[in-house]
Amino acid sequence: MPVKVRIPTPLRTLTNGSDEVTVEGKSVKEVIDNLEASCNGIKERLCDENGQIRKFINFYVNDEDIRFLNNQETEVKDGDQISIVPAIAGGAINSVLIPPARSWFDAHLLISKGN
């Protein structure tokens, strides 16, 4: 059963720049295995050494998080869409968005001035 797999930007080097690929499979696990067959090296980015999806990678089948379905055993059917979404975290407001401020008032002034 062909399904469409949406590829996040950091993994597109493994899909020759494609943001979406079509892969056969009856479950998410089969899709990952078949994706590896056509995009060598992608599975090690998605799964750990035990074959489990890495904690910072999320899979969605038709916008449903597979962690709340049957994980890798989640069945897929012809025409389904799988989205691979890497988790994003981090950041520091004082060092990234605005210059360091001595107080909330200084920060407020910096933001309102557009600095």
N, CA, C and O atoms as CSV, one atom per row, in Angstrom:
chain,resi,resn,atom,element,x,y,z
A,1,MET,N,N,0.842,-1.179,0.000
A,1,MET,CA,C,0.000,0.000,0.000
A,1,MET,C,C,0.885,1.238,0.000
A,1,MET,O,O,1.659,1.443,0.935
A,2,PRO,N,N,0.782,2.055,-1.021
A,2,PRO,CA,C,1.616,3.267,-1.041
A,2,PRO,C,C,1.062,4.350,-0.112
A,2,PRO,O,O,-0.129,4.662,-0.120
A,3,VAL,N,N,1.967,4.904,0.681
A,3,VAL,CA,C,1.631,6.031,1.538
A,3,VAL,C,C,2.630,7.148,1.257
A,3,VAL,O,O,3.750,6.899,0.811
A,4,LYS,N,N,2.214,8.372,1.522
A,4,LYS,CA,C,3.101,9.517,1.347
A,4,LYS,C,C,3.753,9.822,2.691
A,4,LYS,O,O,3.084,9.848,3.724
A,5,VAL,N,N,5.049,10.048,2.666
A,5,VAL,CA,C,5.804,10.366,3.872
A,5,VAL,C,C,6.386,11.761,3.712
A,5,VAL,O,O,7.167,12.020,2.796
A,6,ARG,N,N,6.003,12.648,4.604
A,6,ARG,CA,C,6.526,14.018,4.594
A,6,ARG,C,C,7.850,14.027,5.342
A,6,ARG,O,O,7.927,13.589,6.490
A,7,ILE,N,N,8.887,14.527,4.690
A,7,ILE,CA,C,10.250,14.491,5.205
A,7,ILE,C,C,10.636,15.865,5.754
A,7,ILE,O,O,10.505,16.865,5.048
A,8,PRO,N,N,11.113,15.930,7.007
A,8,PRO,CA,C,11.537,17.225,7.545
A,8,PRO,C,C,12.844,17.692,6.887
A,8,PRO,O,O,13.632,16.881,6.401
A,9,THR,N,N,13.050,18.977,6.881
A,9,THR,CA,C,14.210,19.581,6.215
A,9,THR,C,C,15.536,18.925,6.575
A,9,THR,O,O,16.316,18.650,5.663
A,10,PRO,N,N,15.849,18.655,7.849
A,10,PRO,CA,C,17.162,18.076,8.152
A,10,PRO,C,C,17.419,16.704,7.528
A,10,PRO,O,O,18.574,16.291,7.416
A,11,LEU,N,N,16.380,15.997,7.123
A,11,LEU,CA,C,16.552,14.659,6.539
A,11,LEU,C,C,16.474,14.659,5.018
A,11,LEU,O,O,16.633,13.606,4.401
A,12,ARG,N,N,16.240,15.789,4.409
A,12,ARG,CA,C,16.063,15.839,2.955
A,12,ARG,C,C,17.335,15.551,2.175
A,12,ARG,O,O,17.271,15.237,0.987
A,13,THR,N,N,18.484,15.653,2.820
A,13,THR,CA,C,19.722,15.276,2.125
A,13,THR,C,C,19.712,13.789,1.802
A,13,THR,O,O,20.380,13.353,0.864
A,14,LEU,N,N,18.962,13.011,2.568
A,14,LEU,CA,C,18.872,11.569,2.349
A,14,LEU,C,C,17.800,11.198,1.321
A,14,LEU,O,O,17.728,10.051,0.878
A,15,THR,N,N,16.963,12.180,0.941
A,15,THR,CA,C,15.899,11.935,-0.040
A,15,THR,C,C,16.131,12.749,-1.313
A,15,THR,O,O,15.197,13.039,-2.061
A,16,ASN,N,N,17.388,13.111,-1.538
A,16,ASN,CA,C,17.749,13.939,-2.706
A,16,ASN,C,C,16.958,15.238,-2.754
A,16,ASN,O,O,16.606,15.720,-3.831
A,17,GLY,N,N,16.683,15.801,-1.586
A,17,GLY,CA,C,15.998,17.079,-1.499
A,17,GLY,C,C,14.488,17.014,-1.508
A,17,GLY,O,O,13.826,18.043,-1.377
A,18,SER,N,N,13.927,15.821,-1.660
A,18,SER,CA,C,12.466,15.690,-1.716
A,18,SER,C,C,11.844,15.934,-0.347
A,18,SER,O,O,12.337,15.438,0.666
A,19,ASP,N,N,10.756,16.706,-0.325
A,19,ASP,CA,C,10.055,16.946,0.931
A,19,ASP,C,C,8.965,15.921,1.186
A,19,ASP,O,O,8.378,15.880,2.267
A,20,GLU,N,N,8.695,15.087,0.173
A,20,GLU,CA,C,7.696,14.035,0.313
A,20,GLU,C,C,8.088,12.872,-0.582
A,20,GLU,O,O,8.462,13.064,-1.739
A,21,VAL,N,N,7.997,11.661,-0.036
A,21,VAL,CA,C,8.288,10.461,-0.812
A,21,VAL,C,C,7.137,9.477,-0.656
A,21,VAL,O,O,6.425,9.497,0.348
A,22,THR,N,N,6.961,8.635,-1.634
A,22,THR,CA,C,5.927,7.598,-1.582
A,22,THR,C,C,6.603,6.269,-1.278
A,22,THR,O,O,7.577,5.886,-1.927
A,23,VAL,N,N,6.065,5.572,-0.277
A,23,VAL,CA,C,6.666,4.326,0.197
A,23,VAL,C,C,5.555,3.306,0.423
A,23,VAL,O,O,4.434,3.662,0.788
A,24,GLU,N,N,5.880,2.043,0.202
A,24,GLU,CA,C,4.942,0.949,0.467
A,24,GLU,C,C,5.049,0.513,1.923
A,24,GLU,O,O,6.104,0.659,2.541
A,25,GLY,N,N,3.972,-0.017,2.467
A,25,GLY,CA,C,3.992,-0.577,3.814
A,25,GLY,C,C,2.593,-0.714,4.368
A,25,GLY,O,O,1.685,0.036,4.010
A,26,LYS,N,N,2.434,-1.695,5.255
A,26,LYS,CA,C,1.145,-1.917,5.918
A,26,LYS,C,C,1.122,-1.344,7.324
A,26,LYS,O,O,0.058,-1.217,7.930
A,27,SER,N,N,2.305,-0.993,7.851
A,27,SER,CA,C,2.416,-0.401,9.188
A,27,SER,C,C,3.507,0.661,9.136
A,27,SER,O,O,4.272,0.738,8.174
A,28,VAL,N,N,3.565,1.471,10.175
A,28,VAL,CA,C,4.620,2.489,10.249
A,28,VAL,C,C,5.985,1.816,10.226
A,28,VAL,O,O,6.902,2.311,9.571
A,29,LYS,N,N,6.137,0.704,10.925
A,29,LYS,CA,C,7.414,-0.026,10.939
A,29,LYS,C,C,7.823,-0.451,9.538
A,29,LYS,O,O,8.977,-0.265,9.151
A,30,GLU,N,N,6.899,-1.016,8.773
A,30,GLU,CA,C,7.209,-1.415,7.394
A,30,GLU,C,C,7.568,-0.211,6.540
A,30,GLU,O,O,8.463,-0.287,5.699
A,31,VAL,N,N,6.879,0.890,6.749
A,31,VAL,CA,C,7.171,2.105,5.994
A,31,VAL,C,C,8.594,2.583,6.301
A,31,VAL,O,O,9.331,2.961,5.390
A,32,ILE,N,N,8.981,2.566,7.579
A,32,ILE,CA,C,10.336,2.973,7.950
A,32,ILE,C,C,11.368,2.047,7.300
A,32,ILE,O,O,12.372,2.517,6.765
A,33,ASP,N,N,11.124,0.733,7.346
A,33,ASP,CA,C,12.050,-0.226,6.730
A,33,ASP,C,C,12.158,0.004,5.227
A,33,ASP,O,O,13.258,-0.024,4.675
A,34,ASN,N,N,11.037,0.231,4.566
A,34,ASN,CA,C,11.052,0.463,3.121
A,34,ASN,C,C,11.634,1.830,2.770
A,34,ASN,O,O,12.229,2.003,1.706
A,35,LEU,N,N,11.460,2.786,3.657
A,35,LEU,CA,C,12.065,4.103,3.459
A,35,LEU,C,C,13.587,3.967,3.493
A,35,LEU,O,O,14.291,4.594,2.701
A,36,GLU,N,N,14.087,3.148,4.411
A,36,GLU,CA,C,15.529,2.899,4.493
A,36,GLU,C,C,16.054,2.263,3.203
A,36,GLU,O,O,17.159,2.570,2.756
A,37,ALA,N,N,15.253,1.375,2.610
A,37,ALA,CA,C,15.679,0.711,1.378
A,37,ALA,C,C,15.880,1.711,0.238
A,37,ALA,O,O,16.747,1.518,-0.615
A,38,SER,N,N,15.085,2.770,0.224
A,38,SER,CA,C,15.215,3.752,-0.861
A,38,SER,C,C,16.009,4.993,-0.468
A,38,SER,O,O,16.457,5.745,-1.334
A,39,CYS,N,N,16.183,5.207,0.826
A,39,CYS,CA,C,16.908,6.391,1.334
A,39,CYS,C,C,17.909,5.917,2.372
A,39,CYS,O,O,17.699,6.087,3.573
A,40,ASN,N,N,18.988,5.326,1.907
A,40,ASN,CA,C,19.971,4.707,2.787
A,40,ASN,C,C,20.450,5.669,3.876
A,40,ASN,O,O,20.870,6.791,3.595
A,41,GLY,N,N,20.375,5.195,5.141
A,41,GLY,CA,C,20.849,5.971,6.277
A,41,GLY,C,C,19.764,6.703,7.043
A,41,GLY,O,O,20.022,7.252,8.114
A,42,ILE,N,N,18.548,6.718,6.503
A,42,ILE,CA,C,17.480,7.475,7.173
A,42,ILE,C,C,16.987,6.770,8.437
A,42,ILE,O,O,16.596,7.425,9.403
A,43,LYS,N,N,17.005,5.438,8.429
A,43,LYS,CA,C,16.479,4.713,9.592
A,43,LYS,C,C,17.297,4.982,10.844
A,43,LYS,O,O,16.732,5.116,11.929
A,44,GLU,N,N,18.625,5.064,10.713
A,44,GLU,CA,C,19.447,5.311,11.896
A,44,GLU,C,C,19.216,6.710,12.459
A,44,GLU,O,O,19.494,6.960,13.632
A,45,ARG,N,N,18.715,7.609,11.643
A,45,ARG,CA,C,18.365,8.941,12.138
A,45,ARG,C,C,17.016,8.933,12.849
A,45,ARG,O,O,16.772,9.745,13.742
A,46,LEU,N,N,16.140,8.012,12.449
A,46,LEU,CA,C,14.793,7.935,13.008
A,46,LEU,C,C,14.686,6.985,14.186
A,46,LEU,O,O,13.899,7.217,15.103
A,47,CYS,N,N,15.477,5.912,14.167
A,47,CYS,CA,C,15.350,4.848,15.168
A,47,CYS,C,C,16.661,4.618,15.903
A,47,CYS,O,O,17.743,4.858,15.367
A,48,ASP,N,N,16.544,4.147,17.148
A,48,ASP,CA,C,17.735,3.824,17.928
A,48,ASP,C,C,18.250,2.443,17.538
A,48,ASP,O,O,17.728,1.815,16.616
A,49,GLU,N,N,19.284,1.971,18.249
A,49,GLU,CA,C,19.905,0.683,17.929
A,49,GLU,C,C,18.983,-0.508,18.162
A,49,GLU,O,O,19.254,-1.606,17.676
A,50,ASN,N,N,17.887,-0.298,18.906
A,50,ASN,CA,C,16.899,-1.362,19.132
A,50,ASN,C,C,15.740,-1.301,18.150
A,50,ASN,O,O,14.799,-2.089,18.240
A,51,GLY,N,N,15.811,-0.368,17.214
A,51,GLY,CA,C,14.758,-0.244,16.220
A,51,GLY,C,C,13.559,0.576,16.669
A,51,GLY,O,O,12.563,0.672,15.953
A,52,GLN,N,N,13.655,1.164,17.852
A,52,GLN,CA,C,12.559,1.994,18.354
A,52,GLN,C,C,12.722,3.431,17.858
A,52,GLN,O,O,13.840,3.931,17.739
A,53,ILE,N,N,11.610,4.079,17.575
A,53,ILE,CA,C,11.662,5.465,17.132
A,53,ILE,C,C,12.287,6.300,18.243
A,53,ILE,O,O,11.928,6.176,19.413
A,54,ARG,N,N,13.227,7.151,17.851
A,54,ARG,CA,C,13.929,7.985,18.833
A,54,ARG,C,C,12.937,8.898,19.550
A,54,ARG,O,O,11.925,9.307,18.982
A,55,LYS,N,N,13.249,9.207,20.801
A,55,LYS,CA,C,12.341,9.997,21.643
A,55,LYS,C,C,12.078,11.394,21.101
A,55,LYS,O,O,11.017,11.962,21.359
A,56,PHE,N,N,13.021,11.958,20.356
A,56,PHE,CA,C,12.854,13.314,19.846
A,56,PHE,C,C,12.278,13.357,18.432
A,56,PHE,O,O,12.250,14.416,17.804
A,57,ILE,N,N,11.825,12.222,17.937
A,57,ILE,CA,C,11.184,12.146,16.623
A,57,ILE,C,C,9.725,11.748,16.829
A,57,ILE,O,O,9.432,10.775,17.524
A,58,ASN,N,N,8.825,12.497,16.228
A,58,ASN,CA,C,7.396,12.190,16.327
A,58,ASN,C,C,6.869,11.789,14.955
A,58,ASN,O,O,7.223,12.388,13.939
A,59,PHE,N,N,6.020,10.769,14.940
A,59,PHE,CA,C,5.380,10.312,13.710
A,59,PHE,C,C,3.877,10.537,13.831
A,59,PHE,O,O,3.274,10.272,14.871
A,60,TYR,N,N,3.296,11.025,12.762
A,60,TYR,CA,C,1.852,11.237,12.702
A,60,TYR,C,C,1.321,10.540,11.462
A,60,TYR,O,O,1.890,10.664,10.377
A,61,VAL,N,N,0.233,9.809,11.627
A,61,VAL,CA,C,-0.473,9.206,10.493
A,61,VAL,C,C,-1.773,9.978,10.353
A,61,VAL,O,O,-2.636,9.930,11.230
A,62,ASN,N,N,-1.903,10.682,9.252
A,62,ASN,CA,C,-3.086,11.524,9.022
A,62,ASN,C,C,-3.359,12.437,10.223
A,62,ASN,O,O,-4.493,12.544,10.690
A,63,ASP,N,N,-2.321,13.079,10.702
A,63,ASP,CA,C,-2.387,14.037,11.821
A,63,ASP,C,C,-2.647,13.390,13.182
A,63,ASP,O,O,-2.887,14.104,14.156
A,64,GLU,N,N,-2.607,12.078,13.276
A,64,GLU,CA,C,-2.780,11.385,14.559
A,64,GLU,C,C,-1.417,10.901,15.047
A,64,GLU,O,O,-0.713,10.197,14.323
A,65,ASP,N,N,-1.047,11.267,16.254
A,65,ASP,CA,C,0.221,10.882,16.856
A,65,ASP,C,C,0.229,9.372,17.098
A,65,ASP,O,O,-0.640,8.855,17.800
A,66,ILE,N,N,1.204,8.661,16.520
A,66,ILE,CA,C,1.212,7.198,16.645
A,66,ILE,C,C,1.463,6.734,18.070
A,66,ILE,O,O,1.183,5.579,18.392
A,67,ARG,N,N,1.983,7.601,18.937
A,67,ARG,CA,C,2.195,7.216,20.336
A,67,ARG,C,C,0.861,6.946,21.027
A,67,ARG,O,O,0.807,6.220,22.019
A,68,PHE,N,N,-0.212,7.532,20.500
A,68,PHE,CA,C,-1.538,7.322,21.080
A,68,PHE,C,C,-2.348,6.304,20.279
A,68,PHE,O,O,-3.527,6.078,20.550
A,69,LEU,N,N,-1.700,5.702,19.300
A,69,LEU,CA,C,-2.325,4.629,18.520
A,69,LEU,C,C,-1.590,3.336,18.882
A,69,LEU,O,O,-1.639,2.900,20.032
A,70,ASN,N,N,-0.915,2.725,17.918
A,70,ASN,CA,C,-0.174,1.481,18.182
A,70,ASN,C,C,1.314,1.632,17.894
A,70,ASN,O,O,1.972,0.676,17.483
A,71,ASN,N,N,1.841,2.830,18.110
A,71,ASN,CA,C,3.258,3.111,17.844
A,71,ASN,C,C,3.647,2.616,16.450
A,71,ASN,O,O,2.938,2.881,15.479
A,72,GLN,N,N,4.760,1.905,16.346
A,72,GLN,CA,C,5.227,1.460,15.027
A,72,GLN,C,C,4.308,0.422,14.392
A,72,GLN,O,O,4.354,0.208,13.181
A,73,GLU,N,N,3.495,-0.205,15.188
A,73,GLU,CA,C,2.561,-1.197,14.648
A,73,GLU,C,C,1.288,-0.543,14.102
A,73,GLU,O,O,0.395,-1.242,13.622
A,74,THR,N,N,1.196,0.764,14.168
A,74,THR,CA,C,0.036,1.476,13.625
A,74,THR,C,C,-0.116,1.127,12.153
A,74,THR,O,O,0.815,1.292,11.364
A,75,GLU,N,N,-1.288,0.649,11.796
A,75,GLU,CA,C,-1.556,0.271,10.407
A,75,GLU,C,C,-1.735,1.506,9.540
A,75,GLU,O,O,-2.252,2.532,9.982
A,76,VAL,N,N,-1.297,1.381,8.298
A,76,VAL,CA,C,-1.513,2.439,7.307
A,76,VAL,C,C,-2.191,1.818,6.100
A,76,VAL,O,O,-2.072,0.622,5.834
A,77,LYS,N,N,-2.903,2.665,5.383
A,77,LYS,CA,C,-3.601,2.165,4.194
A,77,LYS,C,C,-3.283,3.069,3.010
A,77,LYS,O,O,-2.733,4.160,3.163
A,78,ASP,N,N,-3.637,2.595,1.854
A,78,ASP,CA,C,-3.377,3.312,0.610
A,78,ASP,C,C,-3.835,4.764,0.713
A,78,ASP,O,O,-4.983,5.044,1.059
A,79,GLY,N,N,-2.923,5.677,0.409
A,79,GLY,CA,C,-3.263,7.090,0.416
A,79,GLY,C,C,-3.038,7.817,1.724
A,79,GLY,O,O,-3.156,9.041,1.773
A,80,ASP,N,N,-2.713,7.083,2.800
A,80,ASP,CA,C,-2.436,7.744,4.077
A,80,ASP,C,C,-1.206,8.638,3.946
A,80,ASP,O,O,-0.377,8.463,3.053
A,81,GLN,N,N,-1.115,9.591,4.853
A,81,GLN,CA,C,0.037,10.477,4.887
A,81,GLN,C,C,0.709,10.370,6.252
A,81,GLN,O,O,0.068,10.509,7.293
A,82,ILE,N,N,2.008,10.120,6.221
A,82,ILE,CA,C,2.811,10.058,7.441
A,82,ILE,C,C,3.679,11.305,7.493
A,82,ILE,O,O,4.349,11.651,6.520
A,83,SER,N,N,3.659,11.970,8.627
A,83,SER,CA,C,4.521,13.131,8.834
A,83,SER,C,C,5.566,12.776,9.871
A,83,SER,O,O,5.246,12.254,10.939
A,84,ILE,N,N,6.828,13.063,9.548
A,84,ILE,CA,C,7.929,12.877,10.489
A,84,ILE,C,C,8.265,14.264,11.018
A,84,ILE,O,O,8.608,15.165,10.252
A,85,VAL,N,N,8.163,14.428,12.342
A,85,VAL,CA,C,8.353,15.754,12.936
A,85,VAL,C,C,9.391,15.665,14.053
A,85,VAL,O,O,9.129,15.086,15.106
A,86,PRO,N,N,10.575,16.245,13.817
A,86,PRO,CA,C,11.554,16.265,14.910
A,86,PRO,C,C,11.135,17.267,15.975
A,86,PRO,O,O,10.621,18.339,15.657
A,87,ALA,N,N,11.355,16.919,17.242
A,87,ALA,CA,C,11.020,17.830,18.344
A,87,ALA,C,C,11.986,19.006,18.329
A,87,ALA,O,O,13.147,18.867,17.943
A,88,ILE,N,N,11.495,20.158,18.751
A,88,ILE,CA,C,12.313,21.371,18.828
A,88,ILE,C,C,12.268,21.861,20.260
A,88,ILE,O,O,11.200,21.941,20.867
A,89,ALA,N,N,13.436,22.189,20.797
A,89,ALA,CA,C,13.500,22.674,22.173
A,89,ALA,C,C,14.653,23.656,22.307
A,89,ALA,O,O,15.508,23.764,21.429
A,90,GLY,N,N,14.654,24.361,23.419
A,90,GLY,CA,C,15.777,25.224,23.726
A,90,GLY,C,C,15.451,26.690,23.539
A,90,GLY,O,O,14.309,27.069,23.282
A,91,GLY,N,N,16.482,27.502,23.676
A,91,GLY,CA,C,16.343,28.945,23.504
A,91,GLY,C,C,16.563,29.675,24.808
A,91,GLY,O,O,16.355,29.134,25.894
A,92,ALA,N,N,16.983,30.896,24.675
A,92,ALA,CA,C,17.200,31.755,25.841
A,92,ALA,C,C,16.827,33.167,25.445
A,92,ALA,O,O,17.504,33.779,24.619
A,93,ILE,N,N,15.775,33.685,26.014
A,93,ILE,CA,C,15.243,34.969,25.591
A,93,ILE,C,C,16.256,36.101,25.711
A,93,ILE,O,O,16.344,36.924,24.800
A,94,ASN,N,N,17.013,36.176,26.780
A,94,ASN,CA,C,17.931,37.294,26.955
A,94,ASN,C,C,19.067,37.289,25.950
A,94,ASN,O,O,19.491,38.356,25.505
A,95,SER,N,N,19.567,36.133,25.582
A,95,SER,CA,C,20.710,36.109,24.692
A,95,SER,C,C,20.330,35.991,23.222
A,95,SER,O,O,21.148,36.295,22.353
A,96,VAL,N,N,19.119,35.559,22.926
A,96,VAL,CA,C,18.749,35.344,21.540
A,96,VAL,C,C,17.846,36.453,21.004
A,96,VAL,O,O,18.101,36.990,19.926
A,97,LEU,N,N,16.811,36.793,21.733
A,97,LEU,CA,C,15.825,37.730,21.209
A,97,LEU,C,C,16.127,39.185,21.517
A,97,LEU,O,O,15.883,40.056,20.682
A,98,ILE,N,N,16.648,39.458,22.686
A,98,ILE,CA,C,16.925,40.844,23.059
A,98,ILE,C,C,18.269,40.924,23.749
A,98,ILE,O,O,18.724,39.931,24.316
A,99,PRO,N,N,18.918,42.073,23.720
A,99,PRO,CA,C,20.167,42.216,24.472
A,99,PRO,C,C,19.898,42.040,25.966
A,99,PRO,O,O,18.771,42.253,26.412
A,100,PRO,N,N,20.904,41.656,26.744
A,100,PRO,CA,C,20.692,41.488,28.188
A,100,PRO,C,C,20.139,42.765,28.814
A,100,PRO,O,O,20.592,43.868,28.508
A,101,ALA,N,N,19.170,42.601,29.682
A,101,ALA,CA,C,18.543,43.742,30.353
A,101,ALA,C,C,18.772,43.638,31.847
A,101,ALA,O,O,18.859,42.539,32.394
A,102,ARG,N,N,18.870,44.782,32.505
A,102,ARG,CA,C,19.096,44.788,33.953
A,102,ARG,C,C,17.802,44.543,34.717
A,102,ARG,O,O,17.837,44.091,35.861
A,103,SER,N,N,16.677,44.831,34.107
A,103,SER,CA,C,15.408,44.654,34.805
A,103,SER,C,C,14.305,44.437,33.786
A,103,SER,O,O,14.513,44.595,32.583
A,104,TRP,N,N,13.125,44.070,34.283
A,104,TRP,CA,C,11.976,43.896,33.398
A,104,TRP,C,C,11.689,45.195,32.657
A,104,TRP,O,O,11.358,45.167,31.472
A,105,PHE,N,N,11.811,46.339,33.340
A,105,PHE,CA,C,11.534,47.630,32.723
A,105,PHE,C,C,12.483,47.882,31.555
A,105,PHE,O,O,12.050,48.331,30.494
A,106,ASP,N,N,13.785,47.595,31.740
A,106,ASP,CA,C,14.747,47.768,30.652
A,106,ASP,C,C,14.401,46.858,29.476
A,106,ASP,O,O,14.470,47.279,28.321
A,107,ALA,N,N,14.031,45.620,29.767
A,107,ALA,CA,C,13.667,44.696,28.701
A,107,ALA,C,C,12.448,45.197,27.951
A,107,ALA,O,O,12.398,45.119,26.723
A,108,HIS,N,N,11.474,45.705,28.670
A,108,HIS,CA,C,10.270,46.241,28.052
A,108,HIS,C,C,10.622,47.396,27.114
A,108,HIS,O,O,10.090,47.491,26.008
A,109,LEU,N,N,11.509,48.260,27.558
A,109,LEU,CA,C,11.919,49.393,26.709
A,109,LEU,C,C,12.635,48.896,25.451
A,109,LEU,O,O,12.393,49.401,24.355
A,110,LEU,N,N,13.508,47.917,25.611
A,110,LEU,CA,C,14.241,47.383,24.461
A,110,LEU,C,C,13.276,46.786,23.436
A,110,LEU,O,O,13.422,47.011,22.235
A,111,ILE,N,N,12.305,46.034,23.909
A,111,ILE,CA,C,11.347,45.402,22.998
A,111,ILE,C,C,10.478,46.465,22.317
A,111,ILE,O,O,10.269,46.401,21.105
A,112,SER,N,N,9.981,47.417,23.061
A,112,SER,CA,C,9.093,48.405,22.476
A,112,SER,C,C,9.818,49.342,21.517
A,112,SER,O,O,9.186,49.917,20.630
A,113,LYS,N,N,11.135,49.510,21.676
A,113,LYS,CA,C,11.915,50.325,20.739
A,113,LYS,C,C,12.259,49.546,19.483
A,113,LYS,O,O,12.664,50.125,18.476
A,114,GLY,N,N,12.096,48.230,19.544
A,114,GLY,CA,C,12.422,47.393,18.392
A,114,GLY,C,C,13.891,47.043,18.317
A,114,GLY,O,O,14.356,46.629,17.255
A,115,ASN,N,N,14.637,47.189,19.387
A,115,ASN,CA,C,16.070,46.839,19.392
A,115,ASN,C,C,16.271,45.362,19.572
A,115,ASN,O,O,17.409,44.893,19.600
